[in-house]
Every structure is written in C-alpha cells, then in structure tokens.
Amino acid sequence: MHSVARILLSTFIGAGVCAGLGFLMFFLLTIFDRTPLVESVAFSLVVAILCAFIGAIIGLIVGIGNLGIIGGAMVGFMLTVVIGVFYVFSNGSQGSYSYFFNESRIIFVVLTLPTVLTGIATAGFKRLLPNP
C-alpha cells in the first residue's frame, strides 16, 4: 500500500477508534456518577467529537512514522500528557498551576485509556495492510 494511503487510513482508523472509546469511557464514568442518562449521552458525544480529533492526530503520527504497537501506545500516552500540560498552562497563572494540575486529573482519567488503545489499534490495523 502506498504511504499516502497508509497515512490516510491510519488517520481515519485513529479518529474512529478514539471517538468510540472516548464516548464509552466518558459515558461509563458519568453513569457510575449517577448523572441522568440524557446528560451522559450529550456530554459523551461532545467528548467523542474531541476524541475524534485527538485520534486523527494519533493515527496521523502513527501513519507518518510507520510506528509499531509500542510506538503507537507511546504516541497516545504522550498526546494525553501534552493535552494535560496544555490545559494547565493555558488556564493557570503563576500562582495557580498546582490547582489546575490537580483539576486536570479528569483529563488523564478520561483520555489515557482511549488514546493508548487508539495508538495500539491504529498500529495493529496498519500492520495488517499489505506493504508495497
């Protein structure tokens, strides 16, 4: 398969897998927190849309780098760390970084598993494709 097709396919696979896993993860967290069903579905859809963009970035990096399963998992985890750090530094000020770092726990709880599994799944699907 040509490298451009591999990169595009990895991007679409990453977007779909991360959107599905992000929706499922956030939905389960909100249901166990006894949030009403309508709110759980609505907020989970918002998280799924955001996770689709994150998954597309993971798939793009895995496709461009032609990474394996371990590399895909590392990309997913590192992207979660980058998003958490971006949240802390974009919302915090000099005296309140520790507060926002404490508040960013939900980002790590919701995103770590979907992004790591997205990296693994994208690299795994990519390995099944024929090479030129």
Beta strands, then each sheet from edge to edge (+ up, - down):
end
